[in-house]
């Protein structure tokens, strides 16, 4: 269920970030070639969606700080040989 929430968060943030990157690209393409390729713009738009979902999958489901910081690794130490 955590992953579904990350995708929903991405779908809320995606239009703003995609417009931020896609519109300057489209303006640049129009100034350079005199036309905007809808296929190229769609590919750039979908690549931004893919990268945002990958970013949110990595960054958003962070564990609690109490569970990662501390001495929980000491429980797994084997200080007595052959046990």
WOBELWO-V385254 format. One record per helix or strand of 3 or more residues. SS is the DSSP state (@ for helix, = for strand). FROM is the first residue (numbers start at 1). LEN is the number of residues. If there is no record, write none. Layout:
ss->[SS;SS]
from->[FROM;FROM]
len->[LEN;LEN]
This chain:
ss->[@;@;@;@]
from->[2;38;65;72]
len->[32;22;4;5]
